Amino acid sequence: MFKNHLKTAWRNLVKNKFYSSINIAGLTAGLAVGILILLWVQDELSFNRFHQQAGNIYKLENQVGTGASVQIWTETVAPIGMMGKQQLPEIREIVRWCYGGLYYSMTYKDKRLNIERPIMADPAFFSMFSFPVIKGNTTNPFPNVNSIVLTESAAKKYFGNEDPIGKVIVADKTTNFTVTGITKDVPKNSSIQYDIVMPLQLYAQLQYKDRKDMTFDNDFHQFNFDTYLLLQPGTDLNKLATQLRNIHLRNKADDTDIKYQFLHLPDMHLYQSDGKEAGMETVRMFTWIALIILIIACINYVNLSTARSMLRAKEVSMRKIVGAAKWQLFLQFIVETALLFILAAILAIGVIKLLLPFFNQLSGKTLQLNLGDYHLWFLFLITIIGSLIISSIYPALLLSSFEPLKALKGKMNARISDALFRKALVVTQFACSVALIIGTLIIGRQLDYIRTRNLGYDKDHVLGVWVRDGGTHYNAIRTALLSQPGVLDVTRANGNIINLTNQTGNNWWDGKGANETMMMCPVAISENFIPFFKMQLVAGANFTGTPSDSAHFILNETAIRQAGIKDPIGKRFKLWETAGTITGVVKDFHFASMKSKIEPAIFYIHKAQNASLYIKTTARDASKAIAAAEKITKQYNGEVPFEYTFLDDAFDRLYKTETRTGTIFSIFAAIAIVICCLGLLGLATYTAQVRTREIGIRKVLGASVAGIIRLLARDFITLVLISIVIATPIAWYAMNKWLQDFAYKINIGWTVFVLAGIIAILIAIITISFQSVKAALANPVKTLRSE
């Protein structure tokens, strides 16, 4: 019996090539795109879950500041974790790590390479986390402070096919390291990324060697370390956070504004430690897009199957008359649907293989279609079976329920409920499509708003170069550069103006409350920094370049407002141990992502040892300026490799995730609309087919071609208009929620919805116009004769 069902199903597919092609194309596109998105979602949700103890590992973070100045600091002081382990039984193990940028290059024999992704970590790093160690001791990876652990890729770069264990590698031609361990390359779905791991104790030796008053074990001032705790199962996190805060206050009593909080390791890629979503909103959005695309593809099949039920009424009736039971007919149509889905699934796998490299490039992922992975087959089966159930049940029930005598007499009319059901499905399809169009327009406008918003400074044609001894040799470097073609001006700072990250609450001003803390971003600059970037002073004056500048401060408007300082010029202000006066107020400028509000900032003059050098170039001679910068800075940079970036590029990288999201969203929205149009084309073709006699009679009675087209298109356009009404509030709610991630965002105006509606109507008209025009131009004599 099943063989006969399969044979009949195949014959029906071949006989109705047009409708079969539309169904298979729509389902293939829906399955391929839906599975691609779900693979992306699965990868996002898998972050950090490969660690065997992930369920009990938490990242320790701080909440600092008071009032409007409250912030989350993702890095902690060095001693807090170790003291907690010593005093609190809930903490089984702790690991601290920090960026290991103490060295710039490493040499083995005659091979010298820049150091990439170095970190410095506690010895428990490899026993707490499940980074597979190929060679070496996981419990004692650093026998001494000159030990080093490499990934496979890093070891391959330095040593080729040699066994790296025991080999000596030289950092900056000054410090020898012995390779004591090799790990597999870090998985892409890890929040911790490294190529080289050095002992954290080395950091402690180098940073505190000249300090008698402070050691690595009692420094409660530097918040430089990512701290992870392995906790006992069932630990009360609120109680533990309070206990750690008490330990902190016993060692530094003036940090009254500090609180500790935890971020669960499996959640840290998508959430913040205060519970707010980081990337989870995007994951949720793409999950919905995948489901919408699959539903649209399934609706196509249901619509065409139910619409064509009239054409199969006699076939079903004959089967019933010769003895076919209802369940046998039901099974027949289920087999037809399953065969269609199997063909679509096979094609979808091929499409995914073709599209995966492009999708990886677009999304920044390294997803793989590993057909031997049972997780992938589970995803495939859930997607395909779910879609199959949605698509097959109703058409099979409808087709198996026909009354044979009425059908054979030609008195079988489509039931009103079936027509309404199809219309509801078309409305659902187009409502989803309109919502995606609205989302695409809003995301595009927000990204355009970010790119074109006045940042408060001029970043055009500005080159950023990191100089190791920029403070010591700044004047010599600046003088040499200003004599080069293509260089208009030079300045410096101790950070990247695109994304300043340093924060401090160690400040005082006239009128500051006893328990008040204002977290602010301190930026050491040269005296020409403000005019260099064309920043606007709203009060006071710029630095003068005289020794008195060392006791002068320029604050931004937000700092003055949060501090509540009236008439700030000349008022006393203290930053760390330097007491001085406010000599200027600079207009607010964006020095971080627009997802964050502008925070307090302060400019001061300091001969920093490390400097970000900024070079203003002409567009025409930028290449000459780069060559000159490389030549001149190499005289003072020693082993530091020459690296530069244009601030425009750095700004674009700041919003890389949002740009990728917008691009992916737009592409998949377009695919969803195409799938929707395939279904509309099929329905338009069917409508023209069943109304052939009516169209012929109308033409004989004098109806025009335009009138016939309006007749056929009117019902579809009405459904699209209903879709627009339904989709508008849903899309507004969803996109308004997405925009909440941005502190600075567009207002969603009515023009977006009008434009989306016009686009949807035009798409519908173009889709159905071909079949409508074809039917309207047909010779009525021929059509009536055939009927």
Secondary structure, DSSP 8 states (H G I E B T S, - for coil): -HHHHHHHHHHHHHHTHHHHHHHHHHHHHHHHHHHHHHHHHHHHHTTTTTSTTGGGEEEEEEEE-SGGG-EEES-B-SHHHHHHHHH-TTEEEEEEEEE-TT--EEEETTEEEE--SEEEE-TTHHHHS---EEES-SS-S-SSTTEEEEEHHHHHHHHTTS--TT-EEEETTTEEEEEEEEE----TT-SS--SEEEEHHHHHHHHHTT-SS--TTT--S---BEEEEEE-TT--HHHHHHHHHHHHHHH-TT-TT-EEEEEEGGGTTTB-TTS-BSSHHHHHHHHHHHHHHHHHHHHHHHHHHHHGGGGGHHHHHHHHHTT--HHHHHHHHHHHHHHHHHHHHHHHHHHHHHHHHHHHHHHT------TT-HHHHHHHHHHHHHHHHHHHHHHHHHHTT--HHHHHTT-----HHHHHHHHHHHHHHHHHHHHHHHHHHHHHHHHHHHHHS--SS--TTEEEEEETTHHHHHHHHHHHHHTSTTEEEEEEESS-TTS----B--EEETT--TT----BEEEEE-TTHHHHTT--EEEE----SSGGGGGEEEEEHHHHHHHT-SS-TT-EEEETTEEEEEEEEE-----S-TTS----EEEEE---SSEEEEEEE-STTHHHHHHHHHHHHHHHHTT----EEEHHHHHHHHTHHHHHHHHHHHHHHHHHHHHHHHHHHHHHHHHHHHTHHHHHHHHHTT--HHHHHHHHHHHHHHHHHHHHHHHHHHHHHHHHHHHTT-SS-----HHHHHHHHHHHHHHHHHHHHHHHHHHHHS-HHHHHHH-
